[in-house]
Amino acid sequence: MPVANFVKAVDGTKSSTESLGSTTLCPSSCPSDHELDEPKPRSTTGRASQSTDLEGADTATATEDGDDADFPDGGLEAWLVVLGGWCAAFCTFGLLNCSGVFVEYYASGPLMNHDAAAISWITAAQAFLMISASTVVSVPSTLPVAPPKMFLTLWSCISPPQQCGQVFDNYGPRWLLGPGAVVLLLGLVTMSFCTEYHEFFLAQSVAAGLGSSAVFSASTSCVVSWFSRRRSTAYGVTAAGGSVGGVVLPVMMDRLIRRFGFPWMVRALACVFFALLAVACCTVRARLPPRPRPFRLVDCLGALRDVRLAATTVAFFFFMVGMWLPFNFALLQAGAAGVPANLIPYLLPVLNAASIFGRIIPGMAADKLGRFNVMIVIGFLSALSCLAVSIPVRNTAGIVVFLALFGFSSGAFISLSPTLIAQISDMSQIGTRVGTAYAVMSLGALVGSPVGGAIVAADDGSYLGLQLFCGLCLLASTCTFVVVRFLLVGCKLSAV
């Protein structure tokens, strides 16, 4: 979830902070650039006052675009942006949701001499680069000469992650969406010619990962800026594109591999993505003009001084460690458990189909019952599905039930996680805080699958240790969310 989603879209909206009370943004005494106000008390409803640092010059404009009346909240143009975002999510998160297909093919084909831990690094690095590169804003703003836009765009795709947000803030979606689509498609086409481990890593992890990051960052950043009251619905529909991709693509990929082989499957995938990304490029546009923001590392590090944000970030990290394990190892585990071979290709679609409902329904419930309350329930459901369903029930029906439950809860996490940051943040700090939290969270995506693969290898192919590791990580995440809720309202029964 890119930073720009909440820099422009959540500013000034009442729904994102309703459970924390009202905040007044320095109406007449905002400091100059690169200057911070002293922490100021903020009134809350039914709880102790809290203090936050307000960012400088840009806060004066926070209310200009933040009123609910300023957001179209519908109309042809807004819903076309949602359509483009849906197509982008289909091609980016949809591809990521098919990681199990790639892991299974690599393990039984060109990379059969590598263990599960080594193979899982390919999909783990892809997830890490996609998530981290689309969340943190870090292109230096102190270059002696302003570089051309295309140079910044290419830099965002080949330099270390943390670039996309600044390019979006400075130039809008155009210089991310188009070049990002090209890099993603080139990565897929290049994969069709790969035979060695390092070649697959460069094509899938680096090229496809960074290209996906640019595409997803640009499209979703635009989507949420068109909606206020319907923001959860609009973003849920957009994010559901990734789940729909996770339903359609695994079946398509399996059948194409069996009939034409892996190289032609990837080329066919590139053709489908080309059509969908063309729709995204034609329909996605920004509602607000670019608003450059200088990057200051102290803002990112200082955000973690807030105990609530630090604890929420830890919860995100643990959830992300466990979340990708079923996506990567479900097919291998099902084969080892004796699931019929003709059913295995449909397991990931089951998981991702349940994720569609998870990305929409919990978000609607969270607006009424409280975002942290719903997230705690979702986290407990995830841990329960791992520890109480997948371990004791090892038949085909049990595996299908586990994947359906886990798909629902993982989809809810993707949809709800950025709203938790918005709820505990001041309007002017949402971008920095979301970026900081997601940068840390992406590390969980990076280390989770390789650690899981190492556990399987150490257990001589048994998946019990992997299941325990996944369930305990999700349980740790849930307990941390409970701690954050206690920090907010104590033991009160309230929507938070």
C-alpha positions as MATLAB code, in Angstrom:
seq = 'MPVANFVKAVDGTKSSTESLGSTTLCPSSCPSDHELDEPKPRSTTGRASQSTDLEGADTATATEDGDDADFPDGGLEAWLVVLGGWCAAFCTFGLLNCSGVFVEYYASGPLMNHDAAAISWITAAQAFLMISASTVVSVPSTLPVAPPKMFLTLWSCISPPQQCGQVFDNYGPRWLLGPGAVVLLLGLVTMSFCTEYHEFFLAQSVAAGLGSSAVFSASTSCVVSWFSRRRSTAYGVTAAGGSVGGVVLPVMMDRLIRRFGFPWMVRALACVFFALLAVACCTVRARLPPRPRPFRLVDCLGALRDVRLAATTVAFFFFMVGMWLPFNFALLQAGAAGVPANLIPYLLPVLNAASIFGRIIPGMAADKLGRFNVMIVIGFLSALSCLAVSIPVRNTAGIVVFLALFGFSSGAFISLSPTLIAQISDMSQIGTRVGTAYAVMSLGALVGSPVGGAIVAADDGSYLGLQLFCGLCLLASTCTFVVVRFLLVGCKLSAV';
ca = [
       0.000    0.000    0.000;
       1.779    3.121   -1.155;
       2.359    6.156    1.010;
       0.592    8.523   -1.343;
      -2.682    6.659   -0.777;
      -3.059    8.275    2.622;
      -1.092   11.499    2.163;
      -3.749   12.842   -0.178;
      -6.820   10.756    0.459;
      -7.108   10.501    4.226;
      -6.181   14.118    4.966;
      -9.032   15.803    6.779;
     -11.546   12.978    6.544;
     -13.559   12.367    9.657;
     -14.088    8.669    9.152;
     -10.430    7.706    9.484;
     -10.068    9.254   12.930;
     -13.604    9.188   14.264;
     -12.698    6.813   17.067;
      -9.812    9.027   18.161;
     -11.676   12.289   18.349;
     -11.148   15.501   16.419;
      -7.882   17.165   15.499;
      -7.274   20.778   14.510;
      -4.427   21.335   12.072;
      -2.475   24.557   12.752;
      -4.780   27.018   10.967;
      -2.660   30.118   11.091;
       0.716   29.379   12.560;
       2.177   26.580   10.496;
       5.988   26.716   10.534;
       8.206   27.055    7.542;
       9.630   24.088    5.591;
      11.828   21.641    7.504;
      10.516   22.960   10.820;
       8.527   21.024   13.396;
       6.004   22.194   15.941;
       6.371   21.211   19.535;
       4.092   18.318   20.465;
       0.605   19.628   21.132;
      -2.181   18.005   23.116;
      -5.019   16.565   21.123;
      -8.508   16.259   22.518;
     -10.083   12.836   22.402;
     -13.447   11.383   23.254;
     -13.458    9.286   26.400;
      -9.703    8.882   26.762;
      -6.538   10.669   27.777;
      -5.052   13.406   25.645;
      -2.330   12.389   23.220;
       0.446   14.455   21.692;
       1.861   14.250   18.202;
       4.360   16.080   16.048;
       2.853   18.059   13.218;
       4.753   18.264   10.001;
       5.541   21.697    8.619;
       4.496   23.634    5.598;
       2.327   20.987    3.969;
      -0.076   20.783    6.894;
      -1.543   24.146    5.994;
      -2.998   22.586    2.874;
      -4.215   19.440    4.563;
      -7.696   20.748    5.039;
      -7.985   22.211    1.571;
      -8.454   18.806   -0.050;
      -9.692   16.974    2.967;
     -13.378   17.934    3.255;
     -15.774   15.163    2.334;
     -17.496   17.536   -0.100;
     -14.281   17.872   -2.113;
     -14.183   14.164   -2.959;
     -16.312   13.068   -5.939;
     -17.155    9.786   -4.132;
     -18.393    8.379   -7.421;
     -19.089    9.335  -10.992;
     -17.787    7.871  -14.241;
     -14.301    9.309  -13.938;
     -13.805    8.066  -10.380;
     -15.037    4.557  -11.110;
     -12.876    4.366  -14.233;
      -9.914    4.980  -11.943;
     -11.155    2.090   -9.792;
     -11.360   -0.060  -12.930;
      -7.780    0.800  -13.808;
      -6.671    0.100  -10.257;
      -8.469   -3.257  -10.370;
      -6.602   -4.185  -13.557;
      -3.301   -3.127  -11.990;
      -3.989   -5.174   -8.849;
      -4.876   -8.190  -11.001;
      -1.472   -8.016  -12.688;
       0.595   -7.263   -9.579;
      -0.895   -8.828   -6.455;
      -2.560  -11.436   -8.666;
       0.874  -12.534   -9.841;
       2.171  -12.505   -6.282;
      -0.762  -14.655   -5.167;
       0.345  -17.310   -7.673;
       3.744  -17.758   -6.044;
       2.892  -21.341   -5.109;
       2.621  -22.280   -8.790;
       6.120  -20.972   -9.454;
       7.564  -22.663   -6.364;
       6.015  -26.000   -7.352;
       7.301  -25.733  -10.924;
      10.799  -24.708   -9.877;
      11.022  -27.498   -7.282;
      10.055  -30.180   -9.797;
      11.730  -28.696  -12.853;
      14.681  -26.424  -13.587;
      15.627  -25.803   -9.944;
      15.051  -29.298   -8.571;
      18.642  -29.390   -7.295;
      17.920  -26.456   -4.963;
      16.185  -26.869   -1.615;
      12.863  -25.274   -0.667;
      14.521  -22.452    1.259;
      16.593  -21.369   -1.747;
      13.624  -21.524   -4.122;
      11.388  -19.554   -1.778;
      13.882  -16.677   -1.838;
      12.702  -15.937   -5.389;
       9.074  -15.306   -4.449;
      10.008  -13.788   -1.076;
      12.265  -11.200   -2.701;
       9.545  -10.440   -5.246;
       7.061   -9.716   -2.449;
       9.629   -7.695   -0.501;
      10.567   -5.457   -3.413;
       6.966   -4.926   -4.432;
       5.770   -3.954   -0.954;
       8.772   -1.979    0.249;
       9.422   -0.115   -2.990;
       5.840    1.130   -3.143;
       5.615    2.414    0.422;
       8.636    4.420    1.521;
       9.422    7.856    0.129;
      13.167    8.342   -0.210;
      14.340    9.906   -3.432;
      16.716   12.651   -2.252;
      15.242   16.115   -2.667;
      18.563   17.909   -2.413;
      20.037   17.072   -5.821;
      22.003   20.050   -7.181;
      20.129   19.954  -10.490;
      16.595   18.654  -10.927;
      16.931   15.510  -13.098;
      14.575   14.791  -15.997;
      11.343   13.025  -15.128;
      12.253    9.932  -17.147;
      15.564    9.647  -15.312;
      13.743    9.707  -11.978;
      11.331    7.091  -13.260;
      14.073    4.721  -14.389;
      15.941    5.374  -11.145;
      12.846    4.341   -9.197;
      12.844    0.996  -11.017;
      16.545    0.083  -10.785;
      17.732    1.659   -7.540;
      17.116    0.184   -4.092;
      13.482    0.136   -2.991;
      11.853    3.169   -1.414;
      11.675    5.299   -4.572;
       8.135    5.137   -5.956;
       6.444    7.381   -3.434;
       8.614   10.406   -4.155;
       8.207   10.070   -7.929;
       4.431    9.943   -7.458;
       4.424   12.975   -5.141;
       6.522   15.037   -7.538;
       5.145   14.029  -10.931;
       1.917   12.058  -10.506;
       1.121    8.518  -11.693;
       2.137    8.816  -15.336;
       5.870    8.459  -14.755;
       5.376    5.359  -12.636;
       2.528    3.506  -14.304;
       3.812    3.352  -17.888;
       7.483    2.545  -17.251;
       6.506    0.206  -14.412;
       4.262   -1.746  -16.778;
       7.115   -2.012  -19.282;
       9.530   -3.308  -16.631;
       6.960   -5.841  -15.384;
       6.267   -7.142  -18.895;
       9.971   -7.337  -19.720;
      10.515   -9.335  -16.547;
       7.842  -11.835  -17.574;
       9.147  -12.199  -21.117;
      12.682  -12.645  -19.812;
      11.476  -15.405  -17.472;
      10.466  -17.484  -20.486;
      14.134  -17.794  -21.467;
      15.527  -18.488  -17.973;
      17.087  -21.808  -16.997;
      19.359  -20.979  -14.034;
      18.581  -19.871  -10.486;
      20.144  -16.416  -10.791;
      18.276  -15.798  -14.043;
      14.898  -16.567  -12.466;
      15.813  -14.388   -9.494;
      16.698  -11.372  -11.621;
      13.688  -11.712  -13.933;
      10.976  -12.559  -11.400;
      12.212  -11.106   -8.129;
      13.923   -7.935   -9.327;
      12.306   -6.956  -12.636;
       8.764   -8.203  -12.014;
       8.917   -7.151   -8.355;
       9.988   -3.562   -8.996;
       7.742   -3.195  -12.044;
       4.773   -4.421  -10.005;
       5.682   -1.969   -7.267;
       5.559    1.020   -9.606;
       2.272   -0.074  -11.204;
       0.512   -0.866   -7.932;
       1.834    2.259   -6.208;
       0.628    4.605   -8.937;
      -2.794    3.040   -9.434;
      -3.879    2.638   -5.815;
      -2.548    6.064   -4.865;
      -4.941    7.554   -7.383;
      -7.928    5.397   -6.441;
      -8.242    6.492   -2.836;
      -7.884   10.175   -3.691;
     -11.257   10.090   -5.474;
     -13.281    8.775   -2.527;
     -14.029    9.715    1.075;
     -17.190    8.112    2.456;
     -16.880    5.250   -0.027;
     -13.130    4.909    0.347;
     -13.215    1.494    2.018;
     -15.521    0.171   -0.680;
     -13.489    1.665   -3.522;
     -10.194    0.390   -2.193;
     -11.744   -2.986   -1.387;
     -12.953   -3.352   -4.970;
      -9.538   -2.330   -6.255;
      -7.673   -4.708   -3.972;
     -10.072   -7.510   -4.921;
      -8.465   -7.449   -8.354;
      -5.453   -9.170   -6.829;
      -7.681  -11.886   -5.384;
      -9.499  -12.389   -8.683;
      -6.107  -12.724  -10.337;
      -5.198  -15.288   -7.719;
      -8.320  -17.272   -8.660;
      -7.974  -17.152  -12.440;
      -4.227  -17.195  -12.986;
      -3.224  -20.418  -11.154;
      -5.702  -22.495  -13.188;
      -4.663  -20.786  -16.404;
      -0.971  -21.211  -15.632;
      -1.302  -24.896  -14.713;
      -3.171  -25.762  -17.894;
      -0.789  -23.809  -20.113;
       2.258  -25.410  -18.481;
       0.828  -28.886  -19.051;
      -0.063  -28.189  -22.675;
       2.578  -25.784  -23.959;
       5.297  -25.692  -21.294;
       6.478  -23.017  -18.873;
       8.086  -20.614  -21.410;
       4.925  -20.209  -23.474;
       2.821  -19.972  -20.337;
       4.817  -16.947  -19.196;
       4.563  -15.351  -22.640;
       0.791  -15.847  -22.667;
       0.679  -14.317  -19.194;
       2.592  -11.305  -20.502;
       0.031  -10.871  -23.296;
      -2.872  -10.897  -20.825;
      -1.064   -8.420  -18.589;
      -0.310   -6.184  -21.573;
      -4.036   -5.793  -22.291;
      -4.963   -5.154  -18.654;
      -2.096   -2.739  -18.043;
      -3.102   -0.822  -21.173;
      -6.536   -0.324  -19.593;
      -4.876    0.835  -16.374;
      -2.672    3.335  -18.205;
      -5.692    4.783  -20.013;
      -8.019    5.100  -17.017;
      -5.856    5.857  -13.972;
      -5.324    9.549  -13.333;
      -4.681   11.695  -10.275;
      -7.415   13.955   -8.901;
      -5.019   16.261   -7.065;
      -1.991   18.026   -8.558;
       1.474   16.772   -7.581;
       2.650   18.060   -4.206;
       6.397   17.501   -3.749;
       7.503   16.547   -0.250;
      11.124   16.465    0.904;
      12.275   13.211    2.429;
      13.730   13.341    5.920;
      14.926   10.126    7.517;
      14.369   11.614   10.964;
      10.615   11.708   10.265;
      10.533    7.962    9.584;
      12.626    7.058   12.612;
      10.847    9.561   14.828;
       7.477    8.050   13.956;
       8.466    4.847   15.735;
       8.821    6.768   19.007;
       5.045    6.532   19.190;
       4.534    3.306   21.151;
       1.202    2.677   19.442;
       2.737    2.881   15.983;
       5.776    0.822   16.984;
       3.572   -1.938   18.400;
       1.306   -1.885   15.343;
       4.365   -2.174   13.115;
       5.580   -5.195   15.090;
       2.145   -6.786   14.665;
       2.309   -6.144   10.916;
       5.757   -7.751   10.744;
       4.687  -10.971   12.478;
       1.538  -11.238   10.380;
       3.503  -10.798    7.168;
       6.012  -13.481    8.212;
       3.208  -16.013    8.499;
       0.896  -14.780    5.766;
       2.924  -15.793    2.709;
       3.730  -19.325    3.907;
       0.446  -20.923    2.718;
       0.692  -19.061   -0.592;
       4.165  -20.496   -1.212;
       3.901  -23.979    0.273;
       0.211  -24.952    0.003;
       0.653  -26.890   -3.240;
       3.767  -28.738   -2.082;
       2.159  -29.542    1.257;
      -1.022  -30.769   -0.437;
       0.987  -33.093   -2.657;
       2.814  -34.502    0.358;
      -0.531  -35.004    2.158;
      -1.928  -37.108   -0.676;
      -4.367  -34.618   -2.180;
      -5.411  -35.841   -5.659;
      -3.202  -34.359   -8.366;
      -6.178  -33.090  -10.359;
      -7.344  -31.040   -7.358;
      -4.033  -29.412   -6.412;
      -4.143  -26.695   -9.135;
      -7.433  -25.444   -7.676;
      -6.198  -24.969   -4.105;
      -4.722  -21.507   -4.647;
      -7.912  -20.353   -6.408;
      -9.865  -21.482   -3.322;
      -7.571  -19.419   -1.094;
      -7.772  -16.355   -3.310;
     -11.529  -16.638   -3.877;
     -12.053  -16.454   -0.122;
      -9.669  -13.498   -0.069;
     -12.061  -11.521   -2.288;
     -14.693  -11.551    0.448;
     -12.024  -10.912    3.072;
     -10.921   -7.708    1.389;
     -14.419   -6.235    1.282;
     -16.626   -7.527    4.130;
     -14.301   -6.910    7.128;
     -13.585   -3.394    5.885;
     -17.284   -2.585    5.908;
     -17.642   -4.095    9.384;
     -14.589   -2.230   10.671;
     -16.168    1.156    9.959;
     -18.907    0.300   12.478;
     -17.290   -2.094   14.959;
     -13.819   -0.562   15.078;
     -10.788   -1.298   12.955;
      -8.570   -2.699   15.701;
     -11.442   -4.818   17.020;
     -11.991   -6.401   13.623;
      -8.259   -6.863   13.049;
      -7.929   -8.732   16.352;
     -10.723  -11.091   15.307;
      -9.106  -11.558   11.902;
      -5.709  -12.290   13.436;
      -7.205  -14.830   15.828;
      -9.047  -16.503   12.932;
      -5.780  -16.758   10.993;
      -3.901  -18.329   13.895;
      -6.811  -20.647   14.656;
      -6.979  -21.872   11.069;
      -3.287  -22.787   11.185;
      -3.098  -24.354   14.635;
      -6.551  -25.928   14.977;
      -7.422  -26.828   11.376;
      -4.352  -27.395    9.224;
      -2.383  -29.436   11.797;
      -4.948  -31.940   13.124;
      -6.994  -32.274    9.911;
      -4.778  -33.653    7.153;
      -7.285  -34.866    4.591;
      -8.362  -33.064    1.444;
     -11.446  -31.490    3.012;
      -9.421  -30.138    5.926;
      -6.856  -28.555    3.610;
      -9.595  -26.871    1.563;
     -11.304  -25.528    4.698;
      -7.988  -24.229    6.023;
      -7.177  -22.429    2.776;
     -10.647  -20.853    2.640;
     -10.403  -19.565    6.219;
      -6.865  -18.360    5.734;
      -7.696  -16.686    2.436;
     -10.517  -14.716    4.048;
      -8.358  -13.548    6.954;
      -5.308  -12.686    4.835;
      -7.472  -10.629    2.480;
      -8.876   -8.749    5.450;
      -5.373   -7.982    6.708;
      -4.348   -6.492    3.360;
      -7.456   -4.306    3.313;
      -7.441   -3.181    6.965;
      -3.762   -2.682    7.762;
      -3.328    0.826    6.285;
      -6.487    2.062    7.992;
      -5.027    1.158   11.387;
      -2.089    3.482   10.767;
      -4.438    6.247    9.648;
      -6.477    5.838   12.823;
      -3.538    6.470   15.170;
      -1.864    9.192   13.100;
      -2.264   12.908   12.557;
      -3.322   13.946    9.089;
       0.047   15.447    8.215;
       1.961   12.337    9.288;
      -0.026    9.577    7.639;
       2.261    9.266    4.615;
       5.426    8.960    6.662;
       3.875    6.569    9.158;
       2.313    4.237    6.587;
       5.595    4.138    4.698;
       7.625    3.396    7.811;
       5.280    0.627    8.964;
       5.103   -1.000    5.553;
       8.856   -0.862    5.056;
       9.284   -2.867    8.262;
       6.401   -5.145    7.299;
       8.034   -5.968    3.967;
      10.953   -7.480    5.858;
       8.507  -10.074    7.157;
       7.610  -10.989    3.580;
      11.317  -11.297    2.802;
      12.322  -13.627    5.653;
       9.131  -15.638    6.235;
       9.196  -18.023    3.278;
      12.947  -18.779    3.365;
      12.716  -19.536    7.081;
       9.703  -21.751    6.386;
      11.590  -23.563    3.647;
      14.542  -24.105    5.967;
      12.198  -25.578    8.592;
      10.779  -28.029    6.037;
      14.277  -29.045    4.966;
      15.378  -29.526    8.584;
      12.297  -31.714    9.245;
      13.122  -33.994    6.284;
      10.122  -32.831    4.286;
       7.618  -32.713    7.155;
       5.378  -29.647    7.216;
       4.447  -29.784   10.911;
       7.182  -27.358   11.930;
       6.160  -24.991    9.143;
       2.532  -25.055   10.292;
       3.510  -24.366   13.900;
       5.810  -21.534   12.834;
       3.053  -19.958   10.730;
       0.412  -20.250   13.451;
       2.646  -18.910   16.223;
       3.683  -15.891   14.132;
       0.032  -15.059   13.489;
      -0.791  -15.560   17.164;
       2.050  -13.212   18.140;
       0.650  -10.634   15.723;
      -2.821  -10.942   17.246;
      -1.506  -10.523   20.785;
       0.366   -7.401   19.712;
      -2.815   -5.940   18.217;
      -4.491   -6.564   21.586;
      -1.694   -4.596   23.255;
      -2.236   -1.670   20.873;
      -5.958   -1.697   21.597;
      -5.207   -1.613   25.323;
      -2.914    1.381   24.793;
      -5.751    3.179   23.018;
      -8.774    2.543   25.244;
      -7.703    0.144   27.965;
     -10.266   -2.573   28.660;
     -13.289   -0.539   27.563;
     -15.784   -2.204   25.253;
     -15.836    0.367   22.490;
     -15.389    0.573   18.749;
     -11.710    1.293   18.201;
];
